[in-house]
């Protein structure tokens, strides 16, 4: 099995050929019906969502959407949602709860769009509202981190009863470049930042942030996407079959996130640096 440094995993997570939400929907679900708009202002194509069947079971699927070409990246804003995208996700989550459908989310974003218009439109409130909605859902929510999981833009779809993470995906409070810029005032030290940020799947499993690592093909998910689809399919079936997340989904979520990071917090201060 190939060994990759944290910086190399970041590069793999950002690989343009890596399967995205649209690919997983096409491969794993049937009868997908996309739903658009936030019923308030406009459509945000960087969030893809709708209803579908997963092995015959009705589900709601929501995920970040990136492009493969420059034109697609521009259309989907490089996978960085605006407030309208998160409000669309909230609408679909509430709809799923109304009809008793479990929710599956796919996370792959460098972060929420930080532009002036997004901030003026209530970006922070939209993310916070998404967290509030997810925390109270009475249906199970399964999250799969497939590529980049950047900051609140990722967390706004990631408060799952089960959080699954691909082997070479990353998940962190901000990008390594942003981390290096803030901590050392030097974005060129991003590789060094990768080593200290605890952003790999292996680090996050140890900290209790994610529940399961999904193995990738040796050189990354983009090299053998069909194999990756089979792995994710099996993991989702197993996650949805766990009885513990059906009896009290909101309570299960509360306990899960309340206990997160306990091992880290009990370490000595020197070990935390």
N, C-alpha and C positions, 0 to 999 in steps of 0.2 A: 504494500500500500504506500502511495506517495505521501511524503510529509511536506507540509507547507507551513511557512512562517505566517504570523498574523497579517503582515503586510501583503503576502501573496494571497491569503484568503480574501482580503479586501479586493484585490484585483480580480479574483475569480468571481466574487459576489457581484462585481460591476461588469462582468463580461457581457458584451452586447448580444451574444448568442444564447445567453442563459434563458431557459424557459421562464415565461412570465405568466401572469394571471390568465390572460386569454388562452395561452397554450394549455394550461392545466384545466381550464373549463372545457375546452374542446376535447381533451383526451379523457377526462374523468367523469364528465357529466353528460346527460342527455336532455333534450327538450329545454335547453337554456333559453329563457326569455329575458332579454336585457330591459332594464328599467332606467329611465333617464330623468334628470332634473331634480332639483331640491324642493320643488313646489313653492318656491319663494322668489327666486330671481332667475337662475339660469342653469344650464348643464355644465358639468365639469368632467371632461372625458378622461382625466387622469385617474378617476375612480370608476372601475367597471363593476357592475352589480346587477343582480336579477334573481329570478327563481329558476330552479332546475330539478332534475331527478338524479339522485346518487344511488345507484343500484336499486332503482325503483322507489326510493324514499324522497319525498319532496323536501328540498332544502333551499335556503337562501345563500347565495355565494356573492362575496364582495372582495375586491382586491385592488391594489394599486396597479396602474398600467403604464408601462414605459413603451417606447417605440424602438424599432430596429433601424430605421433610416432617419435622416435629419428631418424629413417632412413629418414622420410619425412622432419623433421626439418633440418637435415643435407643437404638434397637435395635442399631445398628451402632457405637455409641459415637463418633459423629462421625468415623469412620475411624481411630480411635486404638486399635491392637491391644493386648491384654494378652499375657502370656507364653504363654497357651494358643494364641493365634493364630499366633505365631511357631513354636511347636512343631508345630502343624498343618502349617504351610508346610514345615517340615523333613521331616515325615513324607511329604508329597507329593513333595518333591524326591528323597528316598531311593528312593521307589517308582518315580519316573521313571527314575532311574539303573538300577534293577534291571531294568527292561523296555526300556531304551535309548531312552526318549522325550525329545526336546528339551523344554526348559522355557521358557515365555514368562511374564514377570511384568509386571504393570501397577502403577505406583507413584502413589499419590495419598493422602497423609496429612499432617496437620500435625505428626505425630510419634507415637511410642509413648505409650500411656496412662501418665501420671506419678502415678497414684493410689497410696495407701498399700498397697492390696491387691495391686496389680501389682508394686510393689517387693518386698513380702513374698513374692510368688510367684516371684521370680527374673527380673524383667524384663531386667536387664542381662545376666544369663547367657544368657537366651533369645535376645537379639539377637546376642550374641557367638557362640553356638552356630550360629545361622543363617549368620553370616559364615564360620565354619569349614566348615560343610557345603557352602556354595556354592563355597568356594575349592577343594574337592577333587572336585567333581562331574566325572564322566567323560563327561557329555553336555553339549551346548551350552546356554547360558542366554542368552536375549535379553530385555532390559529396556526397557520403554517408560514414560517419566515423562510422565504425562498431565495432571497438575494440580500439586498441592503435593508437593514432596519434602522432608519435614522431618526432619532429624537422623538418628539411628540407626534410628528407626522406619521411615524410607524405605530407608536403606542395607541393612537386613536383608532386602530383596527385590531389591537393585539391583546385585549384583556380577556383571553380565552380561558375556559375551564381546563383545556389542555393546550399547551403551546409547544408545537413541534418545530424543529429548526433543521434545515438542511446542513449537512456536515461542513460545507465551506461558506455558508452564509455568515453575515455579521449583524450585530445588533448592539447599538450603543447610544449614548446620550447626545452625541453629535459626531460629525465626520472626523477622521484623524487629522485632516488639514485644519479644521476648525479648532480641535483640541490643542494642536501645536501652536496655532496662532494666539490662543488665549493664554495657555500656560507658559509658553516660551517666547511669545511674540515672533515666532519664526515658523511659517507654514511648511518650510522645506524639511522640517524634522518630523514629518507625518509618519514615516516608517518607525521611528522611535516611539511615537505616540501609540502606534498599533500594538507595541509590545507591552505597554502599561495600562491600556484601556480596558482589558478584560472583555473584548468584544467578540471573541470566537464562540462557536457553539459549545466547545469543550469547557471553556471558562464559565459560560452562563449555565450550563447544566450543573456544574459544581456549586454555583451560587444559588441554585434553585430558581433561576429566572425562567428557564425553559424546562420542559418535562421530558423531552425525548429528542435525540439526535437521529436524523434520517441519513443513512450512508449514501454517498454520491458515487457515481462512476469514478474511477481512479483519477482522471484528469479534470473532473468537474461535470456538473449536470448537463452542460451544453454539448458534451462529447457523445453522450448516449441518452438523449432525452426520453426515449421509450422506456428504458430501464428506470429512469427517475420517476416517470409517471406511475409505473407499477409499484415502486416503493411507497410513494405518497398515497396511492390508492389503498394499499394494504394498511398503512398507518391510520388513515382517516376512518376506514371501516372499524378498526380496533378501537379508536378513540370514541367513536359514536356508540360503540357497543358497551362502553363502561357504564355500569348501572349507577355508580356514584354520582355522575354528573347529571343524571336525569331526575333523581329524587328531589333535589333542591339546588338547581343550577346557580342561583344568586348566592345562596349560602356557601356553596362549594367555592365559588369565585372569591367571596369575601375572605374565607379562611386561607385560601391559597395565596392571595396577594398580601394578606396581613402577616403571614409567616415568611414571606420572601426575604432572602438576604440575612436571615438570623445567624447562619454560620459565619458570614462575613462580619457581622456586627459584634460577635463575641470574640473576634481576634484581638490581639493586643495592638495598640496604636502603631507601633513600629512596623508590624506586619501589614498594616493597612496602607502604608505609604508606598 
